[in-house]
């Protein structure tokens, strides 16, 4: 059984996944014995765009008449056939903020094992929103800033994966957050001293993803409000 299904290029202009694959092929090829990679959105990757017709990470289970919806069905079928122990996804953001792991269920045993094997301290819990978590229960995603894409990061991710496969853990304190709402563009402009992952009294929340270009282009929201979980 394949232990890990690694989904790369969910968004075609986010290069973390392809870079991790290239690094793994070059430096950590033994890991490939337990991992299968799938290019989620090859058309968007070829065009170096986030998506071509609809956001793939909002196209699961909707039956849209788009290329990304077709790819969502392909990925869902791959998960059904492979039955991987864990599904990993890889994302980048233009926002400057800590590297985080994202999942929908912190109490899932497989998810807990990967979180405990990772050197990343900050973890974000999200609710399924027609994204990959809709079809993959044992799911974790990396979300890192574009400015941190380098070989040291790729090695860290490979080491996280190796520890998970070897059932090893990192002894450190971890912080868990959950999304509580969106930050509107007018809020970003009116609230003072907003800094990602730093609690803001005026906002009464922890801002995240401020500075993400995709949200600026969308125009309906500027980022997300988080709450720290105990």
C-alpha positions as CSV (number, residue, x, y, z in Angstrom):
1,X,0.0,0.0,0.0
2,X,1.2,3.5,-0.8
3,X,1.7,5.3,2.5
4,X,1.5,8.8,1.2
5,X,-0.2,10.4,-1.8
6,X,1.4,13.8,-2.5
7,X,-0.7,16.2,-4.4
8,X,1.3,19.0,-6.1
9,X,0.3,22.0,-8.2
10,X,-3.2,22.3,-6.9
11,X,-2.6,25.9,-7.8
12,X,-0.4,26.1,-10.9
13,X,1.7,29.0,-9.9
14,X,2.6,27.6,-6.4
15,X,6.0,25.9,-6.7
16,X,6.5,24.2,-3.4
17,X,5.2,20.8,-4.5
18,X,7.2,20.6,-7.8
19,X,10.3,21.8,-5.9
20,X,9.9,19.2,-3.2
21,X,9.5,16.5,-5.8
22,X,12.6,17.7,-7.7
23,X,14.6,17.8,-4.4
24,X,13.4,14.4,-3.4
25,X,14.4,12.9,-6.7
26,X,17.8,14.4,-6.4
27,X,18.6,14.1,-2.7
28,X,16.1,11.9,-0.9
29,X,15.0,9.3,-3.5
30,X,14.5,6.5,-0.9
31,X,11.4,8.3,0.3
32,X,9.8,7.7,-3.1
33,X,9.3,4.0,-2.2
34,X,6.4,5.1,0.0
35,X,5.1,8.1,-1.9
36,X,3.1,8.6,-5.1
37,X,2.9,12.1,-6.6
38,X,0.1,13.4,-8.7
39,X,0.1,16.8,-10.5
40,X,-3.3,18.1,-9.6
41,X,-3.6,20.9,-12.1
42,X,-1.1,20.3,-15.0
43,X,-2.8,22.9,-17.3
44,X,-2.5,25.6,-14.7
45,X,1.1,24.6,-13.9
46,X,2.0,24.8,-17.6
47,X,0.5,28.3,-17.8
48,X,2.0,29.3,-14.5
49,X,-1.4,30.5,-13.2
50,X,-3.4,29.7,-10.1
51,X,-6.2,28.0,-12.1
52,X,-7.6,28.1,-15.6
53,X,-11.4,28.0,-15.1
54,X,-12.2,27.4,-11.4
55,X,-10.1,27.2,-8.3
56,X,-9.4,23.5,-7.9
57,X,-9.4,23.8,-4.2
58,X,-13.0,24.9,-4.4
59,X,-14.1,22.4,-7.1
60,X,-14.6,19.2,-5.2
61,X,-18.1,17.7,-5.2
62,X,-19.7,20.5,-7.1
63,X,-20.0,19.0,-10.6
64,X,-18.9,22.2,-12.3
65,X,-18.3,22.2,-16.0
66,X,-14.7,23.2,-15.7
67,X,-11.3,21.7,-16.3
68,X,-10.5,21.9,-12.6
69,X,-13.7,20.1,-11.7
70,X,-12.7,17.3,-14.0
71,X,-9.3,17.2,-12.3
72,X,-11.0,17.1,-8.9
73,X,-12.8,13.9,-10.0
74,X,-9.6,12.4,-11.2
75,X,-7.9,13.1,-7.9
76,X,-10.9,11.8,-5.9
77,X,-10.8,8.5,-8.0
78,X,-7.0,8.2,-7.4
79,X,-7.5,8.5,-3.7
80,X,-10.3,5.9,-3.8
81,X,-8.2,3.4,-5.7
82,X,-4.9,3.9,-3.9
83,X,-6.4,4.2,-0.4
84,X,-3.3,6.0,0.9
85,X,-2.6,6.2,4.6
86,X,-2.0,10.0,4.3
87,X,-2.7,12.6,1.7
88,X,-0.3,15.6,1.6
89,X,-0.8,18.8,-0.3
90,X,1.6,21.7,-0.9
91,X,0.8,25.4,-1.0
92,X,2.6,28.7,-1.0
93,X,1.4,32.2,-0.2
94,X,2.6,35.6,-1.1
95,X,1.7,36.6,2.5
96,X,4.6,36.9,5.0
97,X,3.7,34.6,7.9
98,X,5.0,31.5,9.7
99,X,5.1,28.2,7.9
100,X,2.0,26.2,8.9
101,X,0.3,22.8,8.5
102,X,-3.3,22.8,7.6
103,X,-5.9,20.1,8.3
104,X,-9.6,19.6,8.8
105,X,-9.4,17.2,11.8
106,X,-6.7,17.5,14.5
107,X,-8.1,14.5,16.3
108,X,-7.6,12.2,13.3
109,X,-4.9,9.6,14.4
110,X,-3.0,9.7,11.1
111,X,-3.1,13.5,11.0
112,X,-1.9,13.6,14.6
113,X,1.1,11.4,13.7
114,X,2.2,13.6,10.9
115,X,1.8,16.8,13.0
116,X,3.9,15.2,15.7
117,X,6.5,14.2,13.2
118,X,6.8,17.7,11.7
119,X,9.2,20.4,12.8
120,X,6.5,23.0,12.0
121,X,5.0,24.4,15.2
122,X,1.9,26.2,13.9
123,X,-1.2,24.3,12.8
124,X,-4.4,25.6,11.3
125,X,-7.7,23.8,11.5
126,X,-10.1,24.5,8.6
127,X,-13.7,23.4,7.7
128,X,-14.2,21.6,4.4
129,X,-15.2,24.0,1.7
130,X,-15.4,22.0,-1.5
131,X,-11.6,21.4,-1.2
132,X,-9.5,18.3,-1.0
133,X,-10.5,17.7,2.6
134,X,-14.0,16.9,1.2
135,X,-12.6,13.7,-0.3
136,X,-9.6,12.9,1.9
137,X,-10.0,12.4,5.7
138,X,-6.3,11.7,6.5
139,X,-5.1,15.0,5.1
140,X,-2.4,17.6,5.9
141,X,-1.2,20.5,3.7
142,X,1.9,22.6,3.9
143,X,1.4,26.3,3.5
144,X,4.7,28.4,3.3
145,X,5.6,31.9,2.2
146,X,7.1,32.2,-1.2
147,X,10.1,34.0,0.4
148,X,11.1,30.8,2.2
149,X,11.3,28.5,-0.8
150,X,14.8,27.0,-0.6
151,X,16.7,23.7,-0.2
152,X,16.7,24.0,3.6
153,X,12.9,24.0,3.6
154,X,12.7,21.1,1.1
155,X,15.1,19.1,3.3
156,X,13.0,19.9,6.4
157,X,9.8,18.6,4.6
158,X,11.6,15.4,3.5
159,X,12.8,14.9,7.1
160,X,9.2,15.4,8.4
161,X,8.0,12.8,5.9
162,X,10.8,10.4,6.9
163,X,10.0,10.8,10.6
164,X,6.3,10.1,9.9
165,X,7.2,6.9,8.0
166,X,9.6,5.8,10.8
167,X,6.9,6.7,13.4
168,X,9.2,9.2,15.1
169,X,8.2,12.5,16.7
170,X,9.6,16.0,17.3
171,X,9.3,17.0,21.0
172,X,8.2,20.6,20.9
173,X,5.2,22.8,21.8
174,X,2.7,23.2,19.1
175,X,0.0,25.9,18.5
176,X,-3.3,25.2,17.0
177,X,-5.6,27.8,15.4
178,X,-9.0,27.7,13.7
179,X,-10.5,30.1,11.2
180,X,-13.4,32.2,12.5
181,X,-14.1,34.4,9.5
182,X,-12.7,36.6,6.7
183,X,-11.0,39.9,6.9
184,X,-12.7,42.3,4.5
185,X,-10.6,44.7,2.4
186,X,-12.1,47.7,4.2
187,X,-11.1,46.1,7.6
188,X,-7.5,45.7,6.4
189,X,-7.5,49.4,5.5
190,X,-9.2,50.7,8.7
191,X,-7.6,48.5,11.4
192,X,-4.2,49.6,12.5
193,X,-1.0,47.6,13.1
194,X,-2.2,44.3,11.5
195,X,0.4,41.6,11.5
196,X,-0.1,38.0,10.4
197,X,-0.3,35.6,13.3
198,X,-0.2,38.4,16.0
199,X,-3.4,39.0,17.9
200,X,-5.0,42.4,17.1
201,X,-7.3,44.0,19.8
202,X,-9.2,46.1,17.3
203,X,-9.9,43.1,15.1
204,X,-10.4,40.9,18.1
205,X,-8.8,38.1,16.2
206,X,-5.5,36.8,14.9
207,X,-5.0,37.9,11.2
208,X,-3.6,35.5,8.7
209,X,-2.8,35.5,4.9
210,X,-2.8,39.3,4.7
211,X,-0.7,40.1,1.6
212,X,-1.9,37.1,-0.4
213,X,-2.0,38.4,-4.0
214,X,-4.8,35.9,-5.0
215,X,-7.1,37.5,-2.4
216,X,-6.3,41.0,-3.6
217,X,-7.2,40.0,-7.1
218,X,-10.4,38.4,-6.0
219,X,-11.3,41.6,-4.1
220,X,-13.9,40.1,-1.8
221,X,-11.6,39.5,1.2
222,X,-8.1,40.3,2.3
223,X,-7.3,37.5,4.6
224,X,-8.7,35.4,7.5
225,X,-9.4,35.8,11.2
226,X,-8.1,33.1,13.4
227,X,-8.6,32.0,17.0
228,X,-6.0,30.2,19.0
229,X,-7.2,26.8,20.3
230,X,-6.4,25.5,23.8
